Amino acid sequence: MKKINLLFSEERHQLQTEIDNASSIEQVVKLVQNRLDHLEKNYISELNIVQVRLASLFLDMLRQSIATLAAASFVQITRTDQKQIINQHTQFSLNRLILKVLKVLIYLGILGSLFSLTKTTPSAWMAILLTSLLLGLEVVLQLDKSNATSIEPLEIPQPVLRVDSKVFLDNFADALNTIDLAVARFEEGNKIESDRTIEELPELLNFLQRLMGASFLNKPQMAGELVKLLPQILMSQGIRAQIYQPQEPHSYREYFDFEPSIDPSSKDYVTITPALLKGDRLLTRGRVIEPAYSQARE
């Protein structure tokens, strides 16, 4: 029986290259699911019906798990966030402008007061000159600061969402190996009895051993007693022996091969070998000697 994990290992390198070259998560999902469809076709060709159903169930679950990768995405700063940043910057600039206007008004008030004192106090001109110099220095400092702190456009790095192909395919291979193990165990647990060797039937092996011992000891009575254990041994394997009984409503005639009796006077059916059945399935047909006259068969 083929193993899907071995089939995948033959194509893993090519799939890994395709994933590394993929430009989006959706493309990765599509690549993996297409490859899984291809693996399934090759895998189920040697499975029985029960194994195909089991493998298909696991593979469908794996497809659904892979599809959840498409939900992964990166979050970009929206226009609303950008507006909030611009609004904060605008509000900050407006506050600075108000402070500057207040400073100018204060300086003008001081100069106006000093000019009113020049009529009575000649030394007030010196205070006016110093105040004017201080106002000029303030203007120069503000102009230099405005040039140095020019606003540059906000650049937001764009994240790129990538799939680590090695890690992803390692986990993908583990999932396929789990499917192989489940299908293999199911096959072993449902092996039909005809495929089992005699060493796997300890009850039958023990019976044959004891029967051979009775034969070596030349004790037919002991052998006869052992033969009586056969129905019990067969029942332990779920097998029953069916004897042909024509008087019964369900005689199971289809389970037997019939041979005519060499005795013309015989009117009885004699079962030479019983038919062996397991449930409703016929394992081996039985043999019956029937009366010579065909009307006796009815």
C-alpha positions as CSV (number, residue, x, y, z in Angstrom):
1,M,0.0,0.0,0.0
2,K,1.3,3.4,-0.9
3,K,1.9,6.0,1.8
4,I,0.8,9.5,1.2
5,N,3.7,10.9,3.2
6,L,6.2,9.2,0.9
7,L,4.3,10.5,-2.1
8,F,4.5,14.0,-0.7
9,S,8.2,13.7,0.1
10,E,8.8,13.2,-3.7
11,E,7.1,16.5,-4.5
12,R,8.1,18.6,-1.4
13,H,11.0,20.5,-2.9
14,Q,8.9,21.7,-5.8
15,L,6.0,22.8,-3.5
16,Q,8.4,24.6,-1.2
17,T,9.8,26.6,-4.1
18,E,6.3,27.5,-5.2
19,I,5.4,28.7,-1.7
20,D,8.6,30.8,-1.5
21,N,7.7,32.5,-4.8
22,A,4.0,33.1,-3.8
23,S,3.0,36.7,-3.5
24,S,0.0,36.2,-1.1
25,I,-1.4,33.9,1.6
26,E,-4.4,33.1,-0.7
27,Q,-1.9,31.9,-3.4
28,V,-0.2,29.6,-0.8
29,V,-3.5,28.1,0.2
30,K,-4.4,27.4,-3.4
31,L,-1.0,25.8,-4.2
32,V,-1.1,23.5,-1.2
33,Q,-4.8,22.4,-1.7
34,N,-4.1,21.6,-5.4
35,R,-1.1,19.5,-4.5
36,L,-3.2,17.7,-1.8
37,D,-5.8,16.9,-4.5
38,H,-3.0,15.4,-6.7
39,L,-1.7,13.3,-3.8
40,E,-5.1,12.0,-2.9
41,K,-5.7,10.7,-6.4
42,N,-2.5,8.7,-6.3
43,Y,-3.0,7.6,-2.7
44,I,-6.5,6.1,-2.7
45,S,-5.9,4.0,-5.8
46,E,-4.7,1.0,-3.7
47,L,-7.1,1.4,-0.8
48,N,-10.3,-0.5,-0.2
49,I,-13.7,1.2,0.2
50,V,-13.5,1.6,4.0
51,Q,-10.0,3.0,3.8
52,V,-10.9,5.4,1.1
53,R,-13.7,6.9,3.2
54,L,-11.4,7.2,6.2
55,A,-8.6,8.8,4.2
56,S,-11.0,11.2,2.5
57,L,-12.4,12.3,5.8
58,F,-8.9,13.1,7.2
59,L,-7.9,14.9,4.0
60,D,-11.0,17.0,4.0
61,M,-10.3,18.1,7.5
62,L,-6.7,18.9,6.5
63,R,-8.0,21.1,3.6
64,Q,-10.2,23.0,5.9
65,S,-7.3,23.6,8.3
66,I,-5.1,24.9,5.5
67,A,-7.9,27.2,4.4
68,T,-7.7,29.0,7.8
69,L,-4.4,30.5,6.7
70,A,-6.3,32.9,4.5
71,A,-7.6,34.6,7.6
72,A,-4.1,35.9,8.4
73,S,-3.5,39.5,7.4
74,F,-1.6,42.6,8.5
75,V,-3.2,45.8,9.8
76,Q,-2.3,49.1,8.1
77,I,-2.8,52.5,9.7
78,T,-6.1,53.8,8.4
79,R,-7.0,57.3,7.2
80,T,-8.7,57.9,10.5
81,D,-5.5,57.3,12.4
82,Q,-3.6,59.6,10.0
83,K,-6.2,62.3,10.5
84,Q,-5.8,62.0,14.3
85,I,-2.0,62.5,13.9
86,I,-2.5,65.5,11.7
87,N,-5.1,67.0,14.0
88,Q,-2.8,66.7,17.0
89,H,0.0,68.4,15.0
90,T,-2.4,71.2,13.9
91,Q,-3.6,71.7,17.4
92,F,0.0,71.9,18.7
93,S,0.9,74.5,16.1
94,L,-2.2,76.6,16.9
95,N,-1.2,76.7,20.6
96,R,2.3,77.9,19.7
97,L,0.8,80.6,17.5
98,I,-1.4,81.9,20.4
99,L,1.6,82.0,22.7
100,K,3.6,84.0,20.1
101,V,0.7,86.5,19.7
102,L,0.6,86.9,23.5
103,K,4.3,87.5,23.6
104,V,4.0,90.2,20.9
105,L,1.2,91.9,22.7
106,I,3.3,91.9,26.0
107,Y,6.3,93.4,24.2
108,L,4.1,96.1,22.6
109,G,2.6,96.9,26.0
110,I,6.0,97.2,27.5
111,L,7.2,99.5,24.6
112,G,4.1,101.6,24.9
113,S,4.7,102.1,28.6
114,L,8.3,103.0,28.1
115,F,7.4,105.5,25.3
116,S,5.0,107.2,27.7
117,L,7.9,107.6,30.2
118,T,10.3,109.3,27.8
119,K,8.6,112.7,28.4
120,T,9.5,112.7,32.0
121,T,12.4,110.2,32.2
122,P,15.1,110.5,29.4
123,S,16.7,107.3,30.6
124,A,13.6,105.4,29.4
125,W,15.1,105.4,25.9
126,M,17.8,103.0,27.0
127,A,15.0,100.6,28.2
128,I,13.2,100.9,24.9
129,L,16.4,100.1,23.0
130,L,17.1,97.0,25.1
131,T,13.5,95.8,24.8
132,S,13.7,96.3,21.0
133,L,16.9,94.2,20.9
134,L,15.3,91.5,23.0
135,L,12.2,91.5,20.7
136,G,14.5,91.2,17.6
137,L,16.4,88.3,19.1
138,E,13.1,86.5,19.8
139,V,12.0,86.9,16.2
140,V,15.3,85.6,14.8
141,L,15.2,82.6,17.1
142,Q,11.7,81.7,16.1
143,L,12.5,81.9,12.4
144,D,15.6,79.6,12.8
145,K,13.5,77.1,14.8
146,S,10.8,77.1,12.1
147,N,13.3,76.3,9.4
148,A,15.0,73.6,11.4
149,T,11.7,71.8,12.3
150,S,10.1,71.6,8.9
151,I,7.4,69.0,8.8
152,E,8.2,65.9,6.8
153,P,5.5,63.5,5.5
154,L,4.7,60.6,7.7
155,E,6.1,57.4,6.3
156,I,4.6,54.1,7.6
157,P,6.6,50.9,6.9
158,Q,4.5,48.4,5.0
159,P,4.7,45.0,6.6
160,V,5.0,41.9,4.4
161,L,3.2,38.7,5.5
162,R,5.2,35.7,4.6
163,V,4.9,31.9,5.2
164,D,7.9,30.0,6.5
165,S,7.7,27.2,3.9
166,K,10.0,24.8,5.8
167,V,8.0,25.0,9.1
168,F,4.7,24.9,7.3
169,L,5.7,21.8,5.2
170,D,7.2,20.0,8.2
171,N,3.8,20.3,10.0
172,F,2.0,19.3,6.8
173,A,4.2,16.2,6.5
174,D,3.3,15.3,10.2
175,A,-0.4,15.5,9.3
176,L,0.0,13.2,6.3
177,N,2.0,10.7,8.4
178,T,-0.9,10.7,10.9
179,I,-3.3,9.8,8.1
180,D,-0.9,6.9,7.0
181,L,-0.9,5.5,10.6
182,A,-4.6,5.7,11.0
183,V,-5.3,4.0,7.7
184,A,-2.7,1.3,8.4
185,R,-4.1,0.5,11.8
186,F,-7.6,0.3,10.4
187,E,-6.4,-2.1,7.8
188,E,-4.8,-4.4,10.4
189,G,-7.9,-4.3,12.6
190,N,-10.2,-5.3,9.7
191,K,-8.1,-8.1,8.1
192,I,-10.3,-10.9,7.0
193,E,-9.8,-14.2,8.6
194,S,-8.8,-15.9,5.4
195,D,-5.7,-13.7,5.3
196,R,-4.6,-14.7,8.7
197,T,-1.9,-17.4,9.1
198,I,-2.3,-20.4,11.4
199,E,0.1,-18.9,13.9
200,E,-2.3,-16.1,14.5
201,L,-5.0,-18.6,15.6
202,P,-3.7,-20.1,18.9
203,E,-6.9,-22.0,19.7
204,L,-6.7,-23.9,16.4
205,L,-3.0,-24.4,16.7
206,N,-3.4,-25.9,20.2
207,F,-6.2,-28.2,18.9
208,L,-4.1,-29.5,16.1
209,Q,-1.2,-30.1,18.5
210,R,-3.4,-32.2,20.8
211,L,-5.0,-34.1,17.9
212,M,-1.6,-35.0,16.6
213,G,-0.6,-36.2,20.0
214,A,-3.7,-38.5,20.2
215,S,-2.8,-39.9,16.7
216,F,0.8,-40.6,17.8
217,L,-0.5,-42.4,20.9
218,N,-3.0,-44.4,18.7
219,K,-5.9,-43.4,20.9
220,P,-9.0,-42.9,18.7
221,Q,-11.3,-42.3,21.7
222,M,-9.1,-39.4,22.8
223,A,-9.1,-38.0,19.2
224,G,-12.9,-38.3,19.2
225,E,-13.2,-36.3,22.3
226,L,-11.0,-33.6,20.9
227,V,-13.1,-33.4,17.8
228,K,-16.0,-32.4,20.0
229,L,-14.1,-29.2,20.8
230,L,-14.1,-28.0,17.2
231,P,-17.5,-26.2,17.3
232,Q,-16.3,-24.3,20.4
233,I,-13.1,-23.3,18.7
234,L,-14.9,-22.2,15.6
235,M,-17.4,-20.2,17.7
236,S,-14.5,-18.3,19.3
237,Q,-13.7,-17.0,15.8
238,G,-17.3,-16.2,15.1
239,I,-17.8,-19.2,12.8
240,R,-20.7,-21.6,13.0
241,A,-21.3,-25.0,11.4
242,Q,-24.5,-25.5,9.5
243,I,-26.0,-29.0,9.0
244,Y,-28.5,-29.5,6.2
245,Q,-32.0,-30.2,7.6
246,P,-34.6,-30.5,4.8
247,Q,-37.5,-30.5,7.3
248,E,-36.6,-27.0,8.6
249,P,-38.3,-24.0,6.9
250,H,-34.8,-22.4,6.3
251,S,-32.8,-25.4,5.2
252,Y,-30.0,-23.2,3.6
253,R,-29.9,-25.5,0.6
254,E,-27.8,-22.9,-1.3
255,Y,-24.9,-23.5,1.1
256,F,-24.4,-27.1,0.1
257,D,-23.3,-29.3,-2.8
258,F,-25.5,-32.4,-3.3
259,E,-24.5,-35.9,-4.4
260,P,-27.0,-38.7,-5.2
261,S,-26.9,-41.7,-2.9
262,I,-25.7,-45.0,-4.4
263,D,-28.4,-46.8,-2.3
264,P,-31.7,-46.6,-4.3
265,S,-33.6,-47.4,-1.1
266,S,-32.2,-44.5,0.9
267,K,-34.6,-41.7,1.7
268,D,-32.5,-39.7,4.1
269,Y,-30.2,-36.7,3.6
270,V,-26.8,-37.2,5.1
271,T,-24.5,-34.3,5.8
272,I,-20.9,-35.3,5.0
273,T,-19.3,-31.9,5.8
274,P,-21.2,-29.0,7.3
275,A,-21.2,-25.6,5.7
276,L,-19.2,-23.0,7.6
277,L,-20.6,-19.5,8.0
278,K,-19.5,-16.3,9.6
279,G,-22.5,-14.1,10.2
280,D,-24.3,-14.1,6.9
281,R,-21.2,-14.8,4.9
282,L,-20.5,-18.3,3.5
283,L,-16.9,-19.4,4.1
284,T,-17.0,-22.9,2.7
285,R,-19.8,-25.0,1.2
286,G,-21.0,-28.2,2.8
287,R,-21.5,-31.6,1.1
288,V,-24.7,-33.6,1.4
289,I,-25.7,-37.1,0.2
290,E,-29.3,-37.0,-1.0
291,P,-31.8,-39.8,-1.9
292,A,-31.3,-41.2,-5.4
293,Y,-34.8,-40.2,-6.5
294,S,-35.2,-36.6,-7.6
295,Q,-38.7,-36.4,-6.1
296,A,-37.2,-37.1,-2.7
297,R,-35.3,-33.8,-3.1
298,E,-38.6,-31.9,-2.9
